[in-house]
Amino acid sequence: MSSQSEQSTSAPKELSFAEKQAERMKRLRSLHSARNEARTHNHQEVVAEEARNKLPPNYEAKRRQAEWLLDDQAKRQEAEKAGKDYDRVKLLNISAVEAERLERKKKKKNPDEGFSTYEQATVRQYNRLVKNMPAADMEQYEKQKQKYGDAFYGGPNVIIHGMHEDRREAVDKMVDDLEGQIAKRARYSRRRIHNDDADIDYINERNAKFNKKLERFYGEHTAEIKQNLERGTAI
C-alpha cells in the first residue's frame, strides 16, 4: 500500500490545457523580447558604424591629441597652483632619450618646406601673419562694441562702410608690415639666367615661373602627352 502511494507522488503531474497554453505564451514572450533586444542592438551598431564612416580619417589621432592637450593643461595648472615648474616636473617622468627629442623639437625653427601647392603657401602665409599679430586690445574692443551697437557684428542688412575710422597707428603698422614683406621678397628674388635655346612656352616672366612650377611637379605625368602633341600623334 505504501509503495503505491510513493509511485503516485513521484509521478509527474500532468498539466492542464490552460497551464500548457500559459507556458507556451511565456516562452513566446521571452523569444519576442530577445528578438527585439537583438534588433535594437543591431540597429545601434549600424548607426554607430555609419557615424564612424562619416568621420575624417584622422579623427582618432585628433581626438587623442585633444585629450592629451586637455590633460597636459590640467596638470600644468595644478603645478602652477603648487608653485612648481611644470616643465621640470614633466622631465622627471620621461627618459633621457625622450627628453632630448623634445628639446630638439623645441629648438627647431620653422623650416622652409618650399612650394608644394598654392593652398599650402596661402596657409603658411596666414599662419605667419597670425603669429605676428599682437594680443587683442579688449578695452578697444569693448569701446567699439558700445559705439556701433548691432552694427558691430555686421549683419546682412547692415552697411558698415563709412562707420569705421581707422586709427593712425593701425595704418602705419599695416604699411610697415607690407614694406617688410616687399623687402623680404626682394632679398629672396634673383634674376634667372635666360636660356636662348629653351622652348618658349610663356607670354611673360610671371607665366614662365608658373610653367616651371607646373613642369617641376607634373612634368613626369604629362611628358608622354606632350611628346604625342609635338609628334602629332595625340588622339
Secondary structure, DSSP 8 states (H G I E B T S, - for coil): -HHHHHHHHHS-----HHHHHHHHHHHHHHHHHHHHHHHHHHHHHHHHHHHHHHS-TTHHHHHHHHHHHHHHHHHHHHHHHTT--HHHHHHTTS-HHHHHHHHHHHH--------S-HHHHHHHHHHHHHHT-----HHHHHHHHHHHGGGGG--TT---TTT----HHHHHHHHHHHHHHHHHHHHH-------TTS----SSHHHHHHHHHHHHHHHHHHHHHHHHHHHT---
